[in-house]
Amino acid sequence: MAHHINLLPWREQQRKDDQRQFFIGLAGAAIVALGGVFLVNSYVQTHIDRQNARNGRIEEENRRLDTQIAEIRELQKLRQNLIERMRIIEELQDQRTTSVHLFDELIKTLPDGVTLLVMRQEGTQITLEGQAQSNARVSSYMKNLDGSPWFQDPQLVVIETKDGKNGRFAQFSLRVQLTRSGTEGQS
């Protein structure tokens, strides 16, 4: 029987083959790991790009909406100005005939023997100054003013008896309030 004896350093060759296989496996694992990292990175980067594109569209839409909001605010200011102008015009239209009615009512309430010399209006307060034949005529005038739908709350400021060419007379000053009901009811 013949035995073969291998005297070649086979263990060293085996070790070199094992190292070579190990490095090949390690290189393969590194290539697979790098490929996996690349794929994960590509996947994540794709999602980041998509989200950035969405964010860009949202920011663009926000800028467009901000512009529209600014335009709406300007339109609201313009609308408010127009409403204010319309209100002023309506007030002027309502008050257009007020002075005519005011003078007409002053004449209607004026009794015989009373003469008006001065009339001043400040807002709704009217100051009347004049002369009357007697204090009773001034009192009658105040009652007439109080009974008018155009006036309320007549108050005597001063009354003085004076002598004149035609005899004695009462010089008076009184205040009366112009009412809203009179101005609204006669428009």
C-alpha angles and dihedrals in degrees: 000000000000123000124200115221115195110208095175116112094258095160091060090049089049090051091051091049091049091049091048090050090047093052092045089051090045091050090047091050090048091050091048091046092048090048090050092048089048092050093047090046091049091048093049092043090051090053091046091051091048091049091047089051090051091047089050091052091047092049091048090049090048091053090049091048091047088054091049091047090052090050091049091051090051090049090049090052090049090048091050091050090050092048090050091050091049090050091051091048090050090050091049090049090050092048095042094097096032095098092051091050091043094055091042091053091046089056093045092052095044110104124210113278095034122106124189115216104171134023123183126178125199110177106307095339117097123193115203124192124184151119131271134187089237145357089256090062090053089051090049090050091052090051090050091050091049091051093051120099088223098056138046140176102021111197125192110227100181139346124187130180112225137178119237140167092278095044134268122345138173118242111202144178123197139170127220133177121237108227127224091222091061093049094044097043095053101045 
